[in-house]
Amino acid sequence: MPVIYEKVALIGLGLIASSMFWAMKRGGLAGHVSGFARSAETRDTAREIGLCDEVCDSIAKTVKDADLVVLCVPVGVMGSVAAEMAGHLKPGCTVTDVGSVKADVIAQVGPLLPDGVHFIPAHPLAGTEHSGPRSGFAELFDNRWCLLVPVPDTNANAISRLRNLWDGMGANVEEMDAEHHDLVLAVTSHAPHLIAYTMVGVADDLRRVTDSEVIKYSAAGFRDFTRIAASDPTMWRDVFLTNKEATLEILGRFTEELFALQRAIRMGDGDHLHDYFTRTRAIRRGIIEAGQDTDAPNFGRQPGNK
């Protein structure tokens, strides 16, 4: 595939940015990739492992002459990063992001960008519980979805170009409006993460009473909760603070469902429980049929796999 962007700038060098770099290199999609991270330790690590063609010590130098700038930082700081880089962007460049909340990012970043810069928020639905520059790998986006959330009146060629980049990195691409995106993600990602954090927190309280038996005897269900709850705490704090309304709406519905199940258990209503579990089991089959997971043992993960 031909080069899509001559110069790409990655702001933030964690899992998604590092995976983007390796995926762009795999596909020959970018001529030159510069990168920046706030932490000097992260920048040193990136240089050590060859992450990015150039690791810069300032945002201004990183975005200079870039055709595409990708904000790979927690959603809570995207506005401050945008303010810092705005005066250094090349006219006609595209700014995008990889945050899992979109309406708040649009409100933070959009007003700060100069005229003539294309702003196309995006969200790759891919990840692991690992973070940091060493965690990335080129295959992360293969057959995963990337949602583009263009602001009104965005240049069609700029959208097409970004879509081609994500296609080239292995992703399936769709467009969606910001409010709908935030509601969908509250169902599929944000509320499940909060529930996992809560369940692990409850287990931690119990562990103090049972002398670590909760950890020693962890069954698969709890083990999967801990995998989710191991995700980056800064990122998830910002997600819940910036997608508050949608997350609270879904948590309200979850609470109603939980109360109904509590009642069924209390009343010995086995039919209700069986019907409910049968209906929800079909969701798992749908995910497998859509190619978004596998029914292989241990979800097809081998020891040591990310």
C-alpha positions in Angstrom: 0.0 0.0 0.0 1.4 3.5 -0.9 2.3 6.0 1.8 -0.9 7.8 3.0 0.8 10.5 5.2 4.3 11.7 4.6 4.7 12.7 8.3 2.6 11.4 11.3 3.0 12.8 14.8 2.0 10.7 17.8 1.3 12.6 21.0 1.5 10.1 23.8 3.4 6.8 23.4 1.3 4.1 25.1 -0.4 1.0 23.9 -2.4 2.6 21.0 0.3 4.9 19.7 3.0 2.2 19.8 0.6 -0.2 18.0 -0.2 2.4 15.4 3.5 3.0 14.8 4.2 -0.7 14.2 1.1 -1.1 12.1 2.0 1.9 9.9 5.5 0.5 9.5 4.1 -3.0 8.7 1.9 -1.5 5.9 4.3 1.2 4.7 1.6 3.8 5.4 3.7 6.7 6.7 6.9 8.2 5.5 8.1 9.5 8.8 6.7 9.1 12.3 7.6 11.5 15.2 6.5 10.9 18.8 6.3 12.7 22.1 5.5 11.7 25.7 5.5 13.9 28.8 7.7 11.5 30.7 11.4 11.6 29.9 11.5 7.9 31.0 8.9 7.0 28.4 10.8 8.9 25.7 14.0 7.1 26.6 12.2 3.8 26.4 10.7 4.7 23.0 14.2 5.5 21.7 15.6 2.3 23.1 13.1 0.1 21.4 13.0 2.0 18.1 9.5 3.3 18.6 9.0 6.2 16.1 11.5 7.4 13.6 12.2 10.4 15.9 11.2 10.9 19.5 11.0 14.6 20.3 11.3 16.5 23.6 8.5 19.0 22.8 5.1 18.9 21.3 6.0 21.8 19.1 8.8 19.9 17.4 6.8 16.7 17.2 3.9 18.3 15.2 6.1 20.5 13.0 5.2 19.8 9.3 3.0 16.8 10.3 0.3 15.8 7.9 -1.5 13.9 10.6 -1.4 14.5 14.3 -2.8 11.7 16.6 -3.7 12.5 20.2 -3.0 9.4 22.2 -3.4 10.9 25.6 -6.1 10.5 28.3 -9.3 12.3 27.3 -9.0 14.6 30.4 -5.9 16.3 29.0 -6.7 16.5 25.3 -7.8 20.1 25.6 -4.5 21.3 27.2 -2.5 19.3 24.6 -4.5 20.9 21.8 -3.9 24.4 23.2 -0.1 23.7 23.3 0.2 22.4 19.8 -2.4 24.6 18.0 0.1 27.3 17.0 2.5 24.8 15.5 0.2 22.9 13.2 0.8 22.9 9.4 -2.2 24.4 7.4 -4.2 21.6 5.9 -3.1 18.9 8.3 -5.5 16.5 10.0 -5.8 16.2 13.8 -7.4 13.0 15.2 -7.4 11.2 18.5 -8.0 7.6 19.9 -10.0 8.4 23.0 -13.0 6.3 24.0 -15.2 9.4 24.6 -16.1 11.6 21.7 -18.5 14.4 22.6 -16.3 15.8 25.4 -13.1 15.5 23.2 -14.9 17.5 20.4 -15.9 20.2 22.9 -12.4 20.3 24.4 -10.3 20.2 21.2 -12.4 21.6 18.3 -12.5 25.2 19.4 -8.7 25.4 19.9 -7.7 24.3 16.4 -6.9 26.9 13.8 -8.9 27.3 10.6 -7.7 25.1 7.8 -6.9 22.2 10.1 -9.2 19.1 9.7 -10.4 17.6 13.0 -11.6 14.0 12.7 -12.1 12.4 16.1 -11.7 8.6 16.1 -11.8 5.6 18.4 -10.1 2.2 17.7 -12.0 -0.4 19.6 -9.0 -2.4 20.4 -6.7 -2.8 23.4 -5.3 -5.0 26.1 -4.9 -4.4 29.8 -1.2 -3.5 29.2 0.0 0.1 28.8 3.2 1.9 28.1 5.5 2.1 25.0 6.6 -1.6 25.2 3.0 -2.9 25.1 2.2 -2.1 21.4 2.2 -4.6 18.5 1.3 -4.3 14.8 -1.6 -6.7 14.9 -3.6 -5.0 17.6 -6.1 -3.5 15.1 -6.5 -6.5 12.8 -10.2 -7.2 12.3 -11.2 -4.7 15.0 -13.4 -1.7 14.5 -12.3 1.9 14.3 -15.1 4.5 14.6 -14.6 7.8 12.9 -16.6 10.7 14.4 -16.1 13.7 12.0 -17.4 17.1 13.1 -19.9 18.8 10.7 -18.6 20.1 7.4 -15.3 18.1 7.6 -13.5 17.8 4.3 -14.5 14.6 2.6 -11.0 13.9 1.2 -9.5 14.3 4.7 -12.0 11.7 6.1 -11.3 9.3 3.2 -7.5 9.6 3.8 -7.8 8.8 7.5 -10.2 5.9 6.7 -7.6 4.6 4.3 -5.0 4.7 7.1 -7.1 2.7 9.5 -8.0 0.3 6.7 -4.2 -0.1 6.1 -3.6 -0.9 9.8 -6.1 -3.8 9.6 -9.2 -2.2 11.1 -12.8 -2.2 9.9 -13.9 1.4 9.7 -17.4 3.0 10.3 -18.6 6.6 10.9 -20.8 7.5 13.8 -22.0 10.7 15.5 -20.5 11.6 18.9 -23.6 11.2 21.1 -24.5 7.8 19.7 -20.8 6.7 20.0 -20.7 7.6 23.7 -23.9 5.7 24.5 -22.8 2.6 22.6 -19.5 2.6 24.4 -21.1 3.1 27.7 -22.9 -0.2 27.1 -20.0 -2.1 25.5 -17.0 -0.8 27.4 -17.5 1.9 30.1 -20.1 0.3 32.3 -18.5 -3.2 32.1 -15.2 -1.7 33.2 -16.8 0.0 36.1 -18.6 -3.2 37.1 -15.3 -5.1 36.9 -13.6 -2.5 39.1 -16.4 -2.8 41.6 -16.4 -6.6 41.7 -12.6 -6.7 42.2 -12.9 -4.1 44.9 -15.5 -6.2 46.7 -13.3 -9.2 46.4 -10.4 -7.2 47.8 -12.5 -6.3 50.9 -13.4 -10.0 51.3 -9.8 -11.1 50.8 -8.8 -9.2 53.9 -11.3 -11.4 55.8 -10.5 -14.7 54.2 -6.7 -14.6 54.2 -6.3 -14.3 50.4 -8.5 -17.2 49.5 -10.3 -15.1 47.0 -7.1 -14.8 45.0 -5.9 -18.3 45.6 -9.2 -19.9 44.5 -10.1 -17.5 41.7 -12.4 -19.1 39.1 -12.5 -18.0 35.5 -15.2 -15.4 36.0 -13.4 -13.4 38.7 -10.1 -13.9 36.8 -11.6 -12.2 33.7 -12.9 -9.3 35.9 -9.3 -8.8 37.2 -8.0 -8.7 33.6 -10.4 -5.8 32.8 -9.8 -4.1 36.1 -6.0 -4.0 35.4 -6.5 -1.4 32.8 -4.9 2.1 33.0 -6.4 4.0 36.0 -5.8 7.5 34.6 -7.5 6.7 31.3 -10.5 5.1 33.0 -10.9 7.9 35.6 -11.1 10.4 32.7 -13.5 8.2 30.7 -16.1 8.2 33.5 -15.7 11.9 34.2 -16.1 12.8 30.6 -18.9 10.3 29.6 -20.9 10.9 32.8 -24.4 11.0 31.4 -24.3 8.0 29.2 -22.5 5.9 31.8 -25.0 6.8 34.5 -27.9 6.0 32.2 -26.5 2.5 31.5 -25.7 1.9 35.1 -29.3 2.8 36.0 -30.5 0.2 33.6 -28.0 -2.3 35.0 -29.2 -1.6 38.5 -32.8 -2.3 37.5 -31.8 -5.6 35.8 -29.8 -6.6 38.9 -32.8 -5.9 41.2 -35.0 -8.1 39.0 -32.4 -10.9 39.2 -32.1 -10.5 43.0 -35.9 -10.9 43.3 -35.9 -14.0 41.1 -33.2 -15.6 43.3 -35.0 -14.6 46.5 -38.3 -16.0 45.2 -36.8 -19.1 43.7 -38.0 -18.1 40.2 -35.8 -20.6 38.2 -37.8 -20.0 35.0 -37.0 -16.3 35.0 -33.3 -17.0 35.6 -33.1 -19.7 32.9 -34.9 -17.5 30.4 -32.6 -14.5 31.2 -29.4 -16.5 30.9 -30.6 -18.1 27.7 -31.2 -14.7 26.1 -27.9 -13.2 27.3 -26.0 -16.3 26.1 -27.0 -15.5 22.6 -25.0 -12.2 22.8 -21.8 -14.2 23.3 -22.6 -16.3 20.2 -23.2 -13.1 18.2 -19.8 -11.7 19.2 -18.0 -14.9 18.1 -20.0 -15.0 14.8 -18.9 -11.4 14.1 -15.3 -12.4 14.4 -14.7 -10.3 17.5 -13.6 -13.2 19.7 -13.2 -17.0 19.5 -14.9 -19.9 21.3 -11.5 -21.6 21.6 -10.5 -22.6 25.2 -9.3 -19.6 27.2 -10.6 -17.3 24.4 -7.8 -18.6 22.2 -5.2 -16.9 24.3 -1.9 -18.7 24.8 0.3 -18.1 27.9 2.2 -14.9 27.5 -0.1 -13.5 24.8 -1.1 -9.9 25.0 
